[in-house]
Amino acid sequence: TRVYVRGLGGERPAVPVAPERLQAAAQAKLGAADFAYIAGGAGAERTMRANLAAFERVRLLPRRLSGSRERDLGVELLGQTLAAPLLLAPIGVLEAAHPEADLAVARAAAAENVPFIFSSQASVPMESCAAAMGDSPRWFQLYWGTDDEVTRSFVRRAEACGAGAIVLTLDTTLLGWRPRDLDLGSLPFLRGRGIAQYLSDPVFRSRLDQALPAPAVQPPRTPALLRAGAELAARGRRFGLSLEQMQAAAARFTATYTRPDLGWDDVSRLREWTGLPILLKGILHPDDAREAASRGVNGLIVSNHGGRQIDGEVGALDALPGVVAAAGDLPVLLDSGVRTGSDVAKALALGARAVLLGRPYAYGLAIAGETGVREVIQNVLAEFDLTLGLLGVRAARDLGPQHLAPPTPST
Ligand code: FNR
């Protein structure tokens, strides 16, 4: 009701409620390359569409005359109670959406009491975001590159920042094939975007006067890249780095941030490095869920990275039941295609403990900064609350297969 009344009171919402109009409003606000980076997917974007189609196919089945005046949205996760089954997904290069980037998202997440997962490819160092969040929950998402000491340093910093968990992303050991970015010739990292965690890292910085490890991807000296020099220099000043150091940093980042041969034994090593809960992000195959359980991790995130990595892979929601069945006692979270409160209910009914919201909050950020992110969160949670009430479900944790219609042959 609060969300309806907000409009009646003459208080104009900052962002459109409907997902399509939210995306369109962000597109109108952003330059072509920035919008392409956020909105785009891998290849022909079939996985991106599959994520949404999977949510279309699942249908809720309400019970009548069993609703309640108050609903309890809380869920248990890693020994804590989350106020709602929603977290903000790690999204890199948020400066593509708004100059305040991660900082605005951190403030919004804290104000709405929703955990924010800091990205390894953030535009603001994790320490600054943590400082902006007070005691509010935050996690850290790790990309494991070729330099183990940098990886360990990230983990130590996350611990010092009060992160409640480490999310190891497994689906981006190589950068996906992204035609929208390729057509526009845009790779934000070469302009020094999205590398703030590295620029602020003592171990990474200590490497800047060393020769690049092989295989190094050396950026070509094209006119566009030389023009990007001004942007690089400006970013470097914020971190006390000269243009030459920034060029070395961007090249080193590009050469080292992914590790195609990351393996299960690395998960076991991470387990030894930290006492924080570890969640593996990007699990789609039930056998990977079983392997994860045997490696002592604390949770799984079913995700295909929003369809940005493999074109033609399974829609995330379609993969959820198989992973849940194989995960045993491990809590399973999901992202990739969550757009509305009704989507949250569907994911929970299929066995997810909570979901991660991705692109929609980046669009809110693009349109109206911190306020935009807050409204997107409020809208999703308000619709989720309403959906529970109308389904006749008193508490989010009670959602289950009994709230789903059996699939019909035509769907
Ligand atoms: C991402 N995602 C992502 N994931 C991650 O683990 N680390 C990261 O740095 C990023 N960066 C990133 C940038 C952008 C622009 C997008 C859109 C996504 C993936 C993200 O965490 C999540 O899996 C997807 O956003 C889910 O898909 P939808 O629901 O946003 O379509």
Residues whose N, C-alpha, C, O or C-beta is under 5 A from the ligand:
A	BS01	FNR	Y37 I38 A89 P90 I91 G92 S119 S120 Q121 Q141 T169 S303 H305 G306 D335 S336 G337 V338 G358 R359
